[in-house]
Amino acid sequence: IVLAVHGAGQCNQIFCRPGTDIIELLPRNHVEPCFSAMSQSLKLNHHIVMGTEKPLPLAWARRDVNAHITIDPEELRRLIRAIESRSKAL
């Protein structure tokens, strides 16, 4: 399982073996599907944990490239457990 905050460092997923689980922490105010598309073409299992931070005011409703991210740790735990359970079943 690779856990990554959305950003350029995720380009390193090109070195993952097919079937690797990628968990991307994605800021709510910067939704960009590029790494999900990359994972699909590399045959990786891509999962997203969306940030829970407040949405930007409508006047600022654009991609915030400097966005901070807050996630629900319990959501992340549930996802990791589900991935581990699926792996044990294989």
C-alpha positions in Angstrom: 0.0 0.0 0.0 1.4 3.4 -1.0 -0.1 6.4 0.9 0.5 9.7 -0.9 -0.7 13.3 -0.5 -1.7 14.6 -3.9 1.3 16.2 -5.6 4.1 15.8 -8.1 5.7 13.0 -6.0 2.9 10.7 -7.0 4.6 10.4 -10.4 6.8 7.9 -8.7 3.9 5.4 -8.9 5.2 4.5 -12.4 7.7 2.3 -10.4 4.9 0.3 -8.7 4.1 -3.2 -9.7 0.6 -3.7 -11.3 -1.9 -4.4 -8.6 -0.3 -2.1 -6.0 -2.8 -0.2 -3.9 -2.3 3.6 -4.0 -4.2 5.7 -1.5 -4.2 9.4 -2.6 -5.1 12.0 0.0 -6.8 14.7 -2.1 -7.7 18.2 -0.9 -11.3 19.0 -1.3 -10.4 22.3 -2.9 -8.0 20.9 -5.5 -9.7 18.0 -7.2 -7.5 16.7 -10.0 -7.9 13.2 -11.5 -4.5 13.0 -13.2 -3.0 10.4 -10.8 -6.1 8.3 -10.8 -5.9 8.2 -14.6 -2.2 7.3 -14.4 -3.0 4.5 -11.9 -5.6 3.1 -14.3 -3.2 3.0 -17.2 -0.5 1.3 -14.9 -3.1 -1.3 -13.6 -2.8 0.0 -10.0 -5.6 0.0 -7.5 -6.2 3.7 -6.9 -8.2 4.8 -3.9 -9.0 8.4 -2.9 -9.6 9.8 0.6 -11.1 13.2 0.0 -10.2 16.0 2.4 -12.8 17.3 4.9 -11.6 20.9 5.0 -14.2 23.7 4.4 -14.9 24.5 0.8 -13.5 27.7 -0.5 -15.9 30.7 -0.7 -17.7 30.9 -4.0 -15.6 33.9 -5.1 -12.5 31.8 -4.6 -14.0 28.6 -6.1 -11.1 27.5 -8.2 -8.4 25.0 -7.8 -6.3 26.0 -4.7 -2.8 24.7 -5.5 -1.6 25.6 -2.0 -4.5 23.9 -0.3 -4.1 22.4 3.1 -5.7 19.1 3.6 -7.6 17.6 6.6 -8.8 14.0 6.4 -10.9 11.8 8.6 -8.4 9.3 10.1 -11.2 6.8 10.7 -12.1 6.8 7.0 -8.4 6.1 6.2 -8.3 3.3 8.8 -11.4 1.7 7.3 -9.9 1.8 3.8 -6.6 0.3 4.8 -8.4 -2.5 6.7 -10.6 -3.2 3.6 -7.5 -3.4 1.4 -5.7 -5.7 3.8 -8.8 -7.9 4.0 -9.0 -8.1 0.3 -5.3 -9.0 0.0 -5.6 -11.8 2.6 -8.6 -13.2 0.7 -6.5 -13.5 -2.5 
